[in-house]
């Protein structure tokens, strides 16, 4: 156990640990790299229990390693503890790891520390262990950062700790949006640069916003799929069914669809489809836009299911239409802006309803007239819209 813990915390032994750390080395080799802004959303004042959620491979671990590097400029090395919970089989082993660090803290006279538990949600009943330590007051002078790739693994835990997380915050880490994609590529949002912006939008439709896809890593698609399948298996589901459902969603999009229609296509029950769609939502792979009439949300009607990033869509499906991809990008943008997104149908369909906005997405120029309160976006309009309508 000691060797494993020390291997995960090389700064305890080496000043030049960054030259040995795989995540930092890969980050430094990247052609396009940036300091993730979500790091600054974490509370670093004791006592804090921060929860960091986001899809696999989005850069959560690298972001934490960057933060650790910054902390070590001001803190004693042994006051910063990191551990990937993918390396242990169950909470019994994790308890041994945490207890080892607690003993080390005591022996070095460290009263306050930063504790990072990566992919902790992959362990069954992980929250019982954390709750026990918190209730016993073991972390009262510490900053705790818990990271995971499935939001449902955190929901029950958060509800079990009302008012007991100190100054901690929930932080969601998602693939870069298109405006963020432009920033890391050092492109200004100017009308004179719009032809370049359009060109980069075409590239964004291919790469999405994951660090490794942006940097053209040929291995990334296989690694991403393998990580999704591992998480699927951990929940007791069949990754083959997940991929079949994802592919059928892509083939039916951008049309609204029912769970029954997907079930009929791949030969499973509609309850199975509903279960896997919820799982993919919780894994930050897809979003669901329900039909809305006025203030009424029609959950039983057909729904629009969208992939939350172009790279996710390309990894999980064989065939994609540009029409679907364009609509998905705008749907994700509105979901991040408003926290929820819907669609509307009454004689004709409005692709996206969010807040007071109604948006119709067309690959080319529209062939019909829409009400004045509907924003109609062609492919060339979409980048400007995503940039806050600066150039519309």
C-alpha positions in Angstrom: 0.0 0.0 0.0 2.8 2.4 0.9 4.5 2.0 -2.5 1.2 2.6 -4.3 0.4 5.8 -2.3 3.9 7.2 -2.9 3.7 6.4 -6.6 0.5 8.5 -6.8 2.2 11.4 -4.9 5.6 11.7 -6.5 6.0 15.3 -5.1 6.6 13.8 -1.7 9.9 12.4 -2.9 11.0 14.5 -6.0 11.1 18.2 -6.6 11.1 17.5 -10.3 8.0 15.3 -10.1 6.3 17.0 -13.0 9.0 15.6 -15.3 7.9 12.1 -14.3 4.1 12.6 -14.1 2.3 11.1 -17.1 -0.6 13.6 -17.0 1.6 16.7 -16.8 4.0 15.4 -19.4 1.2 14.8 -21.8 -0.2 18.3 -21.1 3.1 19.9 -21.7 3.6 18.1 -25.0 0.2 19.2 -26.3 0.1 21.6 -29.2 -3.0 23.3 -27.8 -3.1 23.6 -24.1 -4.7 25.8 -21.5 -5.2 26.2 -17.8 -8.8 25.0 -17.1 -10.9 27.8 -15.7 -13.0 25.4 -13.6 -10.0 25.1 -11.2 -10.8 28.5 -9.9 -14.4 27.5 -9.0 -13.1 25.1 -6.3 -13.2 26.3 -2.7 -9.7 25.9 -1.3 -10.6 27.1 2.2 -11.0 24.5 5.0 -13.4 22.9 5.6 -14.6 22.3 2.1 -15.9 19.3 0.3 -15.9 20.0 -3.4 -17.6 17.7 -5.9 -16.2 17.7 -9.5 -18.3 16.0 -12.2 -17.7 15.5 -15.9 -17.4 12.9 -18.6 -14.4 10.6 -18.8 -11.3 11.9 -20.6 -12.4 15.6 -20.3 -9.3 16.6 -18.4 -10.4 16.5 -14.8 -7.2 14.7 -13.7 -4.9 17.0 -15.6 -6.7 20.0 -14.2 -6.2 18.7 -10.7 -2.5 18.0 -11.4 -2.1 21.6 -12.6 -3.8 22.8 -9.3 -1.5 20.6 -7.3 1.6 22.1 -9.0 0.3 25.5 -8.0 -0.4 24.5 -4.4 3.0 23.0 -4.0 4.6 26.4 -4.5 3.1 27.5 -1.2 2.5 24.3 0.7 4.5 21.5 2.3 4.6 18.5 -0.1 3.0 16.0 2.3 0.1 18.4 2.8 -1.2 17.6 -0.7 -2.6 14.1 -1.2 -3.9 12.6 -4.5 -5.2 9.1 -5.2 -6.9 7.6 -8.2 -9.6 5.3 -6.9 -9.4 3.2 -10.1 -6.4 1.6 -8.4 -8.4 0.0 -5.6 -11.1 -2.7 -5.8 -13.5 -1.5 -3.0 -14.0 0.9 -0.2 -12.1 -1.4 2.2 -8.9 -0.8 0.2 -9.7 2.9 -0.1 -10.1 3.1 3.7 -6.6 1.6 4.0 -5.2 4.3 1.6 -6.9 7.1 3.5 -5.8 5.8 6.9 -2.3 5.5 5.6 -2.3 9.2 4.7 -3.9 10.2 8.0 -1.0 8.5 9.8 1.5 10.1 7.6 0.0 13.5 8.3 0.1 13.0 12.0 3.8 11.8 11.8 4.8 14.9 9.8 2.8 17.4 12.0 0.5 18.4 9.2 -2.7 20.0 10.6 -4.4 21.0 7.3 -4.2 19.3 3.9 -5.7 19.1 0.4 -7.1 15.6 -0.4 -8.0 14.7 -4.0 -9.9 11.4 -4.6 -10.1 10.9 -8.3 -12.9 8.7 -9.8 -14.2 7.9 -6.4 -17.6 7.3 -7.8 -16.4 4.1 -9.4 -16.4 2.4 -6.0 -19.7 0.9 -4.6 -20.9 2.7 -1.5 -17.9 5.1 -1.6 -20.0 7.8 0.0 -20.5 5.7 3.2 -16.7 5.9 3.8 -16.5 9.6 3.2 -19.6 10.3 5.3 -18.0 8.3 8.2 -14.8 10.3 8.1 -16.7 13.6 7.9 -19.0 12.7 10.8 -15.9 11.8 12.9 -14.4 15.2 12.2 -11.3 13.8 10.4 -11.4 16.3 7.6 -12.5 19.4 9.6 -9.2 21.3 8.8 -8.9 19.9 5.2 -10.0 20.7 1.7 -11.6 17.6 0.1 -12.0 17.3 -3.7 -14.1 14.3 -4.9 -14.0 13.6 -8.7 -16.3 11.4 -10.7 -17.7 10.7 -14.2 -21.3 9.8 -13.4 -23.6 12.4 -11.9 -26.0 9.9 -10.4 -23.2 8.6 -8.2 -23.0 12.0 -6.6 -26.7 12.9 -6.3 -27.6 10.7 -3.4 -24.4 11.6 -1.7 -25.0 15.3 -1.9 -28.5 14.8 -0.5 -27.0 12.9 2.5 -24.9 15.9 3.4 -27.2 18.9 3.6 -25.3 21.8 5.2 -22.3 19.5 6.0 -20.0 20.2 3.1 -18.6 23.3 4.6 -17.6 25.8 1.9 -17.4 23.1 -0.7 -18.9 23.6 -4.2 -20.2 21.5 -7.1 -18.2 22.0 -10.2 -19.1 20.6 -13.6 -16.3 20.0 -16.1 -17.5 19.7 -19.7 -15.8 19.6 -23.1 -15.0 23.0 -24.5 -17.8 25.0 -26.0 -17.1 26.6 -29.3 -16.3 30.1 -27.8 -13.9 28.3 -25.4 -12.4 26.4 -28.4 -11.7 29.7 -30.1 -10.0 31.1 -27.0 -7.6 28.3 -26.6 -6.8 28.6 -30.3 -6.0 32.4 -29.6 -8.7 33.6 -32.0 -10.4 37.0 -31.3 -14.2 37.3 -31.7 -14.0 39.9 -34.5 -15.9 40.4 -37.7 -12.7 40.6 -39.7 -11.8 37.1 -38.4 -15.2 35.6 -39.3 -13.9 33.5 -42.3 -11.3 32.0 -39.9 -14.0 31.5 -37.3 -16.1 29.6 -39.9 -13.1 27.4 -40.7 -12.5 26.6 -37.1 -16.1 25.8 -36.6 -15.8 23.1 -39.3 -12.8 21.8 -37.4 -14.8 21.9 -34.1 -17.5 19.8 -35.7 -14.9 17.1 -36.2 -12.9 17.4 -32.9 -15.4 18.6 -30.3 -13.9 20.0 -27.1 -11.9 17.3 -25.5 -8.2 18.1 -25.0 -6.9 15.0 -26.8 -9.3 15.2 -29.7 -8.4 18.9 -30.2 -4.7 17.9 -30.3 -5.4 15.2 -32.9 -4.6 12.1 -30.7 -5.4 9.1 -33.0 -5.7 6.8 -29.9 -8.2 8.9 -28.2 -11.4 7.5 -29.7 -10.5 4.0 -28.7 -9.5 5.2 -25.2 -12.7 7.2 -24.8 -14.9 4.3 -25.8 -13.0 1.9 -23.5 -13.6 4.2 -20.6 -17.3 4.6 -21.4 -17.7 0.8 -21.6 -15.8 0.3 -18.3 -18.2 2.7 -16.5 -21.2 1.0 -18.2 -20.1 -2.4 -16.9 -19.6 -0.9 -13.4 -23.3 -0.1 -13.3 -24.2 -3.6 -14.3 -25.3 -2.6 -17.9 -24.2 -4.1 -21.2 -21.9 -1.8 -23.2 -23.1 -3.4 -26.5 -26.7 -2.3 -25.8 -25.5 1.2 -24.9 -23.7 1.5 -28.2 -26.6 0.1 -30.2 -28.9 2.7 -28.6 -26.4 5.5 -29.2 -26.1 4.6 -32.9 -29.9 4.4 -33.4 -30.3 7.8 -31.8 -27.8 9.2 -34.3 -29.6 7.6 -37.2 -33.0 8.9 -36.2 -31.7 12.4 -35.3 -32.4 15.3 -35.6 -36.0 14.1 -35.6 -37.9 13.7 -32.3 -38.1 10.0 -31.3 -39.7 7.7 -28.8 -38.2 5.0 -26.6 -40.5 2.6 -28.3 -39.1 3.4 -31.8 -35.6 2.9 -30.6 -36.6 -0.3 -28.8 -38.2 -1.7 -32.0 -35.1 -0.9 -34.1 -32.6 -2.8 -31.9 -34.9 -5.5 -30.3 -35.1 -4.5 -26.7 -37.9 -3.3 -24.4 -38.7 0.4 -24.2 -37.9 0.2 -20.4 -34.4 -0.9 -21.3 -34.0 2.1 -23.7 -35.3 4.5 -21.1 -32.8 3.0 -18.5 -29.8 3.4 -20.9 -30.8 6.9 -22.0 -30.8 7.9 -18.4 -27.5 6.3 -17.8 -26.0 8.1 -20.8 -27.4 11.4 -19.5 -25.8 10.7 -16.1 -22.5 10.0 -17.9 -22.7 13.4 -19.7 -22.9 11.8 -23.1 -26.3 12.9 -24.2 -29.0 15.4 -23.3 -32.8 15.1 -23.7 -35.1 17.9 -24.9 -38.8 17.2 -24.1 -41.7 18.7 -25.9 -43.1 21.8 -24.2 -46.5 23.5 -24.7 -46.6 26.7 -22.8 -45.5 25.8 -19.3 -46.4 22.2 -19.6 -43.6 19.6 -20.3 -44.9 16.5 -22.1 -42.6 13.8 -20.9 -44.5 11.0 -22.6 -44.3 12.5 -26.1 -41.4 11.9 -28.5 -38.3 13.7 -27.4 -35.2 15.1 -29.1 -32.1 13.3 -27.9 -28.8 15.0 -28.6 -25.1 14.2 -28.1 -23.4 16.8 -25.9 -20.2 17.2 -27.9 -19.3 16.5 -31.5 -16.5 14.1 -30.6 -18.8 12.0 -28.3 -21.3 11.8 -31.3 -18.6 10.6 -33.7 -17.2 8.1 -31.2 -20.5 6.4 -30.4 -22.1 6.4 -33.9 -21.2 5.4 -37.4 -23.3 7.8 -39.4 -23.9 11.4 -38.6 -25.7 14.0 -40.6 -24.4 17.6 -40.5 -28.0 18.7 -39.8 -28.1 16.7 -36.6 -24.7 17.8 -35.5 -25.5 21.5 -36.0 -28.7 21.2 -34.0 -26.9 19.3 -31.2 -24.2 22.0 -30.9 -26.9 24.7 -30.5 -28.9 22.5 -28.1 -25.9 22.0 -25.9 -25.1 25.7 -26.0 -28.6 26.5 -24.8 -28.6 23.8 -22.2 -25.4 25.3 -20.7 -27.0 28.8 -20.9 -30.4 28.0 -19.4 -29.9 24.7 -17.6 -32.8 23.1 -19.6 -33.8 22.8 -23.2 -37.0 21.7 -25.0 -38.7 21.7 -28.4 -42.1 22.6 -29.6 -44.5 21.3 -32.3 -47.8 22.7 -33.5 -48.3 22.4 -37.3 -44.5 22.9 -37.7 -41.6 22.1 -35.4 -39.3 24.5 -33.5 -36.1 22.7 -32.8 -35.1 24.4 -29.6 -37.0 26.2 -26.9 -35.0 27.6 -23.9 -36.1 30.5 -21.7 -38.0 32.9 -23.9 -36.0 31.9 -27.0 -37.2 29.8 -29.9 -34.6 28.6 -32.4 -34.8 26.7 -35.7 -31.6 25.2 -37.0 -31.2 24.6 -40.8 -28.2 23.2 -42.6 -28.8 25.7 -45.4 -31.2 28.6 -45.9 -34.8 27.9 -44.8 -37.4 27.2 -47.4 -40.4 28.4 -45.4 -41.3 31.4 -43.2 -41.3 31.2 -39.4 -43.0 33.4 -36.8 -41.0 36.6 -36.0 -40.1 35.4 -32.6 -38.2 32.4 -34.0 -34.5 32.7 -34.6 -33.6 30.7 -37.7 -29.9 29.7 -37.9 -28.1 28.4 -41.0 -24.7 26.7 -40.6 -22.9 30.0 -41.3 -25.0 31.8 -38.7 -24.4 29.4 -35.9 -20.8 30.4 -34.9 -21.9 34.0 -34.5 -24.9 33.0 -32.5 -22.7 30.8 -30.2 -20.4 33.9 -29.7 -23.3 35.9 -28.2 -24.6 37.2 -31.5 -21.7 39.6 -31.7 -21.6 39.3 -35.5 -25.3 38.8 -36.4 
